[in-house]
Amino acid sequence: MAKAKRKLVMKTIEQKREELGGLLLECRNEKGLSIADLSNQVDIPHAVAHRLEHGTNKITLENAIRLADFFGLDIEDFVVILR
């Protein structure tokens, strides 16, 4: 039973990461930026930006703040998704 719950929780976390990635992709596309442009302007490694958009990386508080500031979002927008 615990193993099934663990898989369910992990899936939920993955879904939340994918949702956050979709938000980041949408914001980046609205600004007409490539991932390279975004990573240079926000000072986040290209690979990290790519993984965040694809939901395969955990977002750090530092990167969440940088991205929220850059896109003019409230950090709460990220927190709500990740709850």
N, C-alpha and C positions, 0 to 999 in steps of 0.2 A: 504494500500500500504506500509506504513512504517513497519508494522508487517512482511510482506513478505520479505522486504529488510533485516530486522533484522535477520530473519531465514537464509537467503542466506549468510549474513556476518558470522554468527555463524558457518554455515557449512564450509565455507572457512577456518575459524580459526581452526576448528576441523581437516580438511584435512591437514592443515599445521602442526599441532601437530602430526598427524599420520605419516606424511612424516619425521619429525624430529625423531620421535620414531623409525621408520624403519632404519634411518641412525645410530642411537645409537645402536640398536640391531645388525646391520650388523658389526659395529666396534667392539662391545663386542664379537661377535661370532668369528671374525677374530683373536682376541687375545686369544680365548679359555677360556673365563672367564664366571663364573656364575654371576648372579645379585649380590649375596652376595659378591663375590670377588671384583666386580666393586665398590660396595658401600663402602667396606672397604678401597680399595686403593685410591678412589677419595674423601672419607669422605663425602658421601652423604647417607642419610638414605635409607635403602633397599626399603622401601615402595615408596619413591620419585623416585628412579631409576626405579622401576617397572612401576610406573604411567607415567613416561616420555617415556619409551619405548612403552607403550600402547596408548600414545597420550591423556591421561586423566588429565595431570597436565601441568600447565604453567611452563615454564623453567625460572628460575631467571637468572639474569646476572651473579651472582656468580657461579651458577651451570654450566652455559654455558661455562664460562671461564675454570672452573675446568675440565669439560669433553673435551673441545677442546684441552686443554694442554695435558691431559692424552692420548688422541687418536692421537695427532700430527696433529690436524686439525686447520685451521684458523678459528677464531671466525666468520669470514665472511661466512663460510659454514653454520652456524646456522642462521645468519642474513638473508641470501638470502632465505632460506626456510621459514622464519617467516615473510617476507615482505608481 
